[in-house]
């Protein structure tokens, strides 16, 4: 292994690196090995269940493969996989009789899957030794075999394989450039000019700002669509450059292809680029481009959109008809118009005039369709923060039923989203039962807590289908016309996946039980309290296993924080905490400190509320301090916490808040800040909820930059950052400069830079090192034996 060292910089005038492979085994390793996560998928016939077992913490060898950052994405230079893809070690197949079988390749990991339409076969993408190939699992024969050794690409796009309705053919992307040599830096000067650049967005790095990078990106993302039948025979479907996603028409004769624009932006990253749409005839291999190209998303007002085709999809109730949305207002929602978006359709052979389906009075957000033509239309308006959800039917678009209109920030009034599923051909379809009911799943947030539920709707009525009951947290995760799948858990009960059937959904059968062991003896406690101005706050207190109710014993604690901006005091007080979850081991979270006999006050409310028609950040420091003071007082009132021995920690924007509290209060003995931003002059074009730029709110930017107050930080601070953090605004230089500022001011600090890590940390070796370091940090500075 090369460069597998974590650079740890310590204030004690020593700079040293630790070879990760030389670290002695520690208890944290056992916890990392024991952690697991499942992802559940139903078969098209709703009779079988697949559970995906995720590789949560891959080895640092996996992360250390040669990577290159271009256009806001990362690519492996010797690998057609993508670093952003989730990977799975194996699958558990549960049949209708609750019999289980394991699907596991002998070598490699699973990247993607898809059921055949008849539910008899499962196609898998398996990655091994720098190569991704197509495999097929026959459910009846219980045989997993490689179909073809073509090297396939999963570098961009969401899902990477689709079935045709014949149950015999699978569509995939074959990599054109499988391995690329290392990038050679340009020897020419880079020139930027306001003659060409008229706008400036937020601080993005790794943009495609020269021709070499642009060509490099195209080489990584170029692929060729091919079909592979279940006998392994390959057919080329034609070359369309930089295919992002693809979807088969309901009749199986056409392919809707989303691809990146030919001219790649030099000003914004991949996620803000436009899209080009092609329709490929799968019989003739002839493609057409009947839709307007979607333009890049440059700096736009909140509910404004780029011009061109948005939300392109097949209508599931027609054989081959595409639907899409175009802005009527030129993308500018501030224009005083009766209509802002039009929804169009175009049927095969896709060379006629587009037809108008309907228009929206606000900005279009989404539309869901069922196979019968029932639809759910969602619109929104930023001016007064309104969201509108309506039930429609394609056969009678003049008959519209409003299901909800609310302030979209109001979680208590949220009816949830309509439940839909993806077909084997890649299309999203609204689930509907034989009575034409469609379903909404909601978290059910209210003053009393979180109580998930499912409601059904049709033209005439609404009914409550399911409500989480008792002390358990029962979260609906899948709906079929005849059954409901829930995930049931409690602090002392690991998650179970349960199928509910019958008219009242009362008949239960257990599909799968998570084998995670309970780690913590004491149930979480929801603590309600107020800050000085009367604002209602809450947080969750977790106590270590050694806690007992003896009045003379109080515990040190760590607060895990993350501030949130509001312009409405009432909304800032809403309770969104669920205390009846099973607490799995999460190495990136705060509960790891319970193993060190340190209590944890998780997510105490940190609202930053706008006052007097101003912006929330106008009083950021003052309100942050009020929030922290209220939390400390609330902990003291429990009689369980030693408030003279408190630490504060947070990730990203939470880390930013941590350093500000250390700079402006003396409430805490130590701090831990992960992947944060500390100098707001390095994010001059806005950050988090701040829409103003540095020059519009200069005093504000400076006042809330803890980097400028490093001389005021008197408590030991542990900084952690991933060396490959591409998150806008939290680039690694933020932590490096913060550490250097603390050194320059003779403060106590330590900096851990994690090799090959991004904004969140993944490698088992890195996580083990962070867990050891942060555990030792709090033991040392909270004076814990």
N, C-alpha and C positions, 0 to 999 in steps of 0.2 A: 504494500500500500504506500502511495506517495502522498506527502503533505497531509498525513492524517494526524495533525496535531492541533490542539486548541491553544490559541495564544491567550495567555492570562497575564494581564498587566496589573501589577499591584503597587499601591502607593508606597509600600515600605521599601522604596528605592531599589526594587528588584523587578526584573523583567525575565520571565522564564516561560518555556513551553513544555506542556505535558504530553507525552506520547500516549495516545488513547489506548493502544494495544497493551501498554505496560501497567495500566491501572488494575489494582487488585480487585477481585470480586467483592461486591457490596450488596447489601440487601435490596437496593434499588433495582438491580438487575433482575432479581426474582420477580419483582412486581411488574417490571417491563415485560418480561417473558409471559407472565400470567394474564396480561390484559388482552382483551379481544373485543371485536365489534362485528355485528352481523347486519346484513342488508337483505331485505326480503322481497321476493318477486313471485307473482302468481303466473301460472301458465294461462294461455289464451282460453282454455276450456274451464278455468277456475278450479280444476280438480287437484292440481299439484302445486307444490311450493318449492322454490329455490332459495336457499340461504347462502349468501356470499360471505365468506370469512376473510375479512380484510387484514392485510399485513400492515399493522398500524405503524410499526417502527422498524423500517428496513435498516440494513447495515450501512455503515458509512462507506463501505466499498461500493454499494449501489449508488449512493449520492455522489460519489467522487468521480464517476465516469465523466469524461470530457464534455463540458457543457458550454453553450454560447448563448448570450442574451441578445436578442434582436427584436425590435419593435414591441417591447413589453412582454415578450415570451422567451422561454428558455428552450433550447434544443440540445439533444445529445448529438455530438458530431459523428459518433461511430455507432449510432443506434436509431432505429426508426420509431421508437417509443417516445413519449413526452414525459418530462419530469413532473408535470402536473397531474398525470393520470394516477388514479387509485389502482392499487394492485391487490390481488386476492390469492391466497394460498390454495384454497379448495372451495368446493361447493357441497352443501348438503341438500339432497333431493328428498322431499317428503311427499309420498303419494297419497291418494285418497283414503287409504287404509292406515295412514300415519306410519307407514314403514319407511325407514330412512336408508339411503345409500349415499356413499361419498364419491364425488367426482373430483379427481385430483390428477393432474399431469405428473408423470414420473420426474420430469425436470421442468423448471421454469415456473412462472406465475401467470395468472389469468388477468387479462386487461379488460375484456369486454365479452358480451354474450348476447344471444337472441334466441328465443323460442321459435320453432317452426310454427306456422299458423295452425297446424293440426295437433300441436302439443306433443308430438311423438319424438322430436329431435331437438337437440340444443346445440347451436353453433357457438364456438368459443374462439377468442383470439388468445393464443398462448405465446408468451415472450420468454425466450431462452437464448443465452449466448449471443446477444446483440441482434436477434432476429425475432420477428413476430409472424406467426403462421396461423392458418385456419384449421381448427379441429372440429370434430363432430362427435357428439355423444348420442348413441342410440338407447333410448330409455328402456325399450323392451329387452334388448340384448345386453344392456348394461356394459357397452363397449365404448371406450373413448379412443379415437384414432385421428391422426393427422390427415387432412384431406389433400393438402398440397403444400409444397415447400416454398411457394412464392413468399417473398419478404414484403409484408404489408405495412402500411403507414398509419400511425395513430397520432401524428405530430400536431395536427390541428383538428378542430371539430369536437362535437359532443359525443355522439355514438358512431361506431365505425363499421357496423355490418347490418344489412337488411335482407330479409327473405322476400322472394316472390311468392305469390299466392299458390303456385304449383307445389309447394313443399319440397322442391327439388333443387332450387337455385338460390345462392347467397351472393349478395353484392358487397364488394369490399374495395378498398383503395390500395393499389400496389405502389410501393415506393419506387420512384424513378432514380433518385440520387440516394443510395443507401448509406454511403459513407463519404464524408467530406473531409478534405485535409484541413489542418489548422488555418485559421484566418490570418492573412498577412495584412498588417496595417498599411494603410495608404501612405505613400511618400509625398503626396501632394498636400498643400495647405487646404484647410477647410474654411470656406468662406460663407458667411451668412449675411443677409442684407434685408433691410426693411423695404427695399424695393420689391422683394419677392414675398416677404413674410409680413402680413398685415394684422395678425392676431397672435396672442400668447395665452396658452392655457396653463394648467398647473405644472408643477416641476416633474416632468417625465424624463427618465434616462433611457439609454440604449435605443434611441430613436433611429430610424433609417435615414440618417442625414448625409449619406454619401452613396454613390452608385455601387460601390463594392458591397456595402451592407444590404442594399436593396436586392442585388443579385443573389447575395448569400441567402437572404430570407426566401426568395423565390425557389432557390435550389433545395432548401430544407422542406418547403411545404408543397412542392410540386408532386403530383401523384397521377396515377392512371386508374380510372374506374374499370374494374373487371368483374365478371361473374364466374363463380366456381360452383359446379353442380355437385351433388352428393356422391358422385363417382370420382370427383377430383378434376374433371375436365374444365379448362379455362377458356373464357371468351373475352376478348377486349371490347370495351364499350365506347372507346373513343377517348381522346385526350381533351380535357378541359382544365386549364391551369388553376392551381391552388384551390382545389375543392375543399370547402369547409364542411358542409353537411349535405345529405341527400335523402330523398323520400320517395317511395314507390306509390304510384296512383292506386286507388282502390281496385281498379280492374287489372292492375299488374302490367299495363302496357307502356307506361311512361315513367320517367324519373325526373323529379324536381331537384335541381342541383343549385346549391348556394355556394358561390365562390368569391374569393377576394378580388377587389378591383385591380385592373391591370396596372394602374398607376398607384403605387403605395405611398401613403402620406409620410412626409418627413417631420410633421409637427405633432401628431398624436399617435398613441400606440394602437396595437391590433384591435383591442376591444372597442375602439371608437371608429374603426374604419367602416366604410359602406360595404355593400354587397352587390354582386352581379348574379342574376338568376337565369338559368338555362332550363329548357325542357327537352329531355332526350327521349326519342322514340326507341324503345328497347328492341323493336323488330328490325328497323332500318338503320339504327345507330346515327340517325340524323337529328341534330339539335337545333333549337331556335331560341331566340331571346326576346320574347314578346313584352317583357315588363320593363318599366323605367328603372335604371340602376339607382340604388340607394346611395346617397352622397355620404361623405365622411361626417362624423359628428364633432364639429369644432365647438368652441365655447358658445353655448346656447343658453337662453333663459330657461328657467326650471321646467316648464311644460312645453317648451318648443322642441321641434324635431327636425332632423335633416329631410330634405325633399327626396322623393323617390318612393320605391315600393317597400313597405314595412309589413311585418307579420304575414309573410307569404306561406300559404298552406293549401293542401288538398281539401276540398269539401268532402267529408266522409259519406254523405248520402247521395253523391253522384259518382259516376264511373271514372271520369277524368276531367275535373273542373278545378282550376286553381282560384284562390281568393287572396286578396291583398288589400292594403290600406294606403291611401295617399292623402297628404295634407292639402286642404283647400286654401289655407291661409298662408301658403308659402313657408310653413313651419313656424310661424310667429303667432303664438296664442294671444298676444296682447291686442291683436286686431279685433275690432268690434264687429264680429260676424255671427250670423245665426247658425252657421255650420262651420266646423273646423276640420273634420276628416270625412272622407268618403271611403266606403268599403265596396270593392269591385269584385267581379268574377269574369273568368274567361274559360270557355270549354274547348275541348279538342275539336278541330286540329290546331287551335291556338293561333289562327291567323285572321280572326274577325275582329269586330269592335267589342271592347269591354262593356259589360253591363253593370249598372249600379245596383248593389244589393240594398244598402241603407247608408244613412248619414248620421254623424254624431254632432250634438250641440256643444260638447266639450272635447277635450283631447282624448282620443281613443287610447285605451290601455291594453285591452285584450278581448278576444272573443273565442268561445269554446262551442263546438258543435257536436251533436250526437248523430248516430247513423240514421235516425228518423227525421232529423232536421230541427230538433229542439236546440236552442242556443242560449248562451249566457254572454251578455255584452257588458263590459266594464269600461267606464269612462272616468276621467278625473280633471280637476281644475285647481291649479296651484294658488290662484288669487285668494280664494277663501278656503283652501285646503279641503275640498269636497271630493268624495268618491261616490260614484253611482253604479249600482249593479242592477241589471234588468234581465228578465226572462223573455225570450222571443221565440218565434217559430218561423222557419223559412217559408212555410206555406201561407202565412198570414203575418207579414212584417208590420202591419198597421196595429196589430194587437200586441201591446207591450205591457208587461207587468213589472213594476218596480219592486225589487226585493229589498234594497237597502240604499239609503242616501245618508252619508255621515261625514263628519270630520275624519279624514283618513288617519289622523294621529290618535284618535280615540279608540284605544284597544278594547274598551268595555262594549262598544257598539259593533265590533267586528264580527260579521256572520261567517267569516272564513272565505275560502275559495272553492269554486266548484270542483268536484272530484273527476279527474279524467285519467285515462290510461293510454299507454303507447302500444300501437299494434306492432306486429312482427315486421311490418313494412315501414315503420318509423313514424306513423301519423298519430297525432294526439286526438283521442275521441272521448267525448263526454259519456260517462257511464250512466245508463238509463235502464230502469226495470220495465216489466211488462205493462205497468200502469202509467207509463210515461213520466215517472218520477225521476228527477235528477237530484244529486246529493251535494251538500256542502259540509265540509269538515272544519270545525273551529276549535281553537284552544280554550274558548270559554273563560276568558280572563274577566274577573270581576273584583269587587271589594273584598270578597271572601276568599279569593285565591284563584287557582286555575282548575277548571272543571271542563275538560274536553267534551264535545258533543257532536252529533251528526243530525242534520235536518234534511228532510226531503221536500222538494217543491214540484208542483205542476201548475197548470193554468189556473186552477181553482183553489188549491189549498197548500198549507204548509204543515208538516208534522215532525215532531221530535222522534227520531229513530233510535237514538242511543245517547246516554249520558253516563259519564264516568261516575262510579258510585263508591261510597265508603271511604276508607282511609287509603285506598289504592289510587295510583295514577294510571288511568286507562286511556291510552291515546289511540284513536283510530288511525290506521296507516294504509289500509286497502279496503276498497268497496267493490263488490260484484253485484249483479242484479239479485242474487239470492243469499249473499253472505257478507259479513263484516269481519275484517281481521283487525284485532287490537293488540297493542303492546301493553301488558299489564305489569306493574312493578310497585314496589314500596321500599322505604329505606332498609328494611330487613328482608326483602324478597327480590331476588334478581329477576330481570325481565323474562316474561313468558309471552310467546306469540300464540294467540288464541283465536280460533274461528268461531264466530257466533252465527247461528242460523235460526230459522223459524221466523214467523211473522213479527214477533216481538223481540227477536234477536236474543232469546234466552237460552238456547241450546248451545253449550260450549264444548269445544274439543281443543285440547292443547296440541299445537303444531310443533313447538320447539321451546325448550327451556334453556336459558343462558346458564352456563356453568360457573359464572364468576362467583368468587367467594365474598361473603360480607366482610368488610374490613373494619367497619366502625360500629361500636356498640350503642352509642347515644344518638337518638334521632335529632335531626336538625330542628332548630328553634327559630320561628319567625319573630323578629323583634320590631315592634312599631314604636316610633318616637317622633319628636318634633324638633325642628331647628329653631333658632331664636326668633325668626320672623313668623312662626306659626305654621310653616310648611310641613305637611305630614311626610315622613320618611319611613323606610323599612329596610331590613337586611336580614341575612340568615346566619345564625351562630351555630358553628359546629364545634363540639367538645371532644377532646382526645379520649381514648378508651380508659385512661387512668383516672379520669375525673370521677370524683365522688362528691356528695353533698355536704362534706364537712365545711363549716363556715370559715375555718381558719386557713383553708387552702384555696388560693386563687392562681389562675393560670396566665402566663404571658399569651399574647395573641398577635396575629398578623391580619391586617385589613387588606382585602383584594378589591381595588377600586377601578371604576371607569366612569368618567363624567358624561352626561348627556345634556344637550342644549334643548330648551323649550321656549316657546313664546306664549305659553298658556299655563298658568299655575295649576289649574285644576287637573290638566292632563299630566303634569309632572308628578302628581301624587298617586297615580294609578298603580295598583299592586299587580305585578307580573311575575311573582315568585311562586314556584312550585316546590314545596318542602317534602313532598312524598315521593321523590325520585330515588331510585337505587343509585348509590354513589360508587361508580366504577373508578378504578385507578386512572388518573389522568396526569401524566408527568408535566404537562404544561399548565396545569391549574394549581390553585392554592391548597387544596385539601391534603397534599403530600405532607404538609407540616404537622398534621395530626399524628403522623408516625413519630414525630419528634417531641410529642407532648406539648405542642403549641396549639392553642385554640385558633380557629379561623372565623373571621367575620366576613362572609362572602357577599360581595356586591351590595354594600350599604349604599342607599340612594345618594347620588351625587348630581342632583339637577342644577343646571345653570339656567336661570329663568330671566328672560328679557324684562326690563322694567321701563316704564314711561316711554313706550313706543320705540325703545332703543333695540340694540342687538344683544343676545345672551352674553357674548364675550366681553361686553362693556363692563360687566361686574364679575368676570371670571374668577379672579383671585379672591375677592371678598366672599363670594358665594361658595367657592371651594373650601375656604377656611371654615365658614359656617357649617357646611356639611360635615366636615371632619370633626369639628368640635362637638356637634350633636351626636355623632357616632360614638365618640369616646365617652360622653356622658351616659349614653344609653348602655354601653358596655359596663360602665361602673355600677349602674343601677341594678344590673343582674346579680351583683355580688359574687360573680364567678370569675371575673377577669381582673388581673393586675394591670391597671391602666398606666402604671409607671414603667411597664415593660411591654410596649407595643411596637410593632414594626408595620411598615406600609409597603405594598407592592402592587404592580400593575403591568399590563402589556399594551404596547402601542400607545393609544391616546391615554390609557391608564398610566403608562410609564411617564408620560408628560405631566400628568396630574401628581404623581408621586414626587417628582423632583421639585415641582412648585410648592408642595406642602412642606417638604424638607427645607426649602429656602425661606418660607414665610411663616412657619410655625415651629414650635418645640414640643409637639405632641408625641413624637415618635423617637425611638432610640436608634432605628436603622431603617434603610430602605432597599428595595430591589426593583429595578426598572428594566424591562425587557422590550427590545425592539421599538424604542421610543424616538420622538423628535423633540429636541430641546432648544433649538434656535429657530424661531419663527421667521427670521429674515432669510432662512434657507428654504422656506415654503412661502414665497412672497405673493403668490397668486391665489391664495385661499387654502384652507385646510379644514378637514372634518366638516362641521356645519358653518364655518366662517366663509361667507360669500365675498366679502370685501377684500381687496388686495392691500398690500403693505402701504401703498401711498394714499389709500383712502382711509386707513385706520392705523397710521404709523405708531401712535402712542400705545394703542392696544396691542399691536404685535410685539412691541418692545417690552411692555409691562408683564406680559404673560410668558416671556421667554426665560425659562430657568437658567439657561446658559449665561445670561447676563447677570444672574444673581448667584453664581457659583461661590462667590465669596461669603454668602450668607448661609450656605449649607454647612451645618456643624455636625451632622450625623453621618455615620459611615454609609456609603452608597455602593451597592453592587450593580453594575451595568452589564447587560447581556445583549448580544446582537448577532444575527446571522450575517456572514460575510457576503452572501448573495441576495440580500433583501432588495427586491425590486418594487416593493410597495411604495406608491407615490408619497413622498414626504418623509419616509422613515429610512432613508438610505443610511448605510453603515457609518458614513462620515459623521452623522449626528452623535452617535455614542462615542466615537473616537474623540471628537472635539470636546464633548462634555467631560470626558475623563481627563483630557489634557488641561481643561480649565480648572478642574478640581486639584490636579497636581500643582498647577501654577499658583494656586491659592492655599497650598499646604493643608489640604483636606484629606480625609481617609476615604479611599475608593479602590475598587477593583473592577477591571474590565475583562469580560470573556467574549472573545470573538469566535464564533462557531463556524468551522470550515464547511462549505457546501450547503449551508442552511439559508432558507429564505426568511420571510416574515414570521412564519411559525416553524417550529423545530421538529424534525422527524427522525434523524438517525439515532439508533439505540445508543451508540457510544457517546454521542454528543449529549443526549438527554441524561444519561447516567452521570456524566461529568457535571452538568448543570445541577442535577439533584444533589450531588455530593457537595458542590461548592455553596449552593444557597442554604443547604442544611447547616453546614459549618458556619456560614455567615451569621445566621440568626442565633445559633447556639453561642457563638462568640460574643455578639453584641447585645443580646438579651440576657447574657450571663446565665445560660442554662447548662447544667451539668449533664 
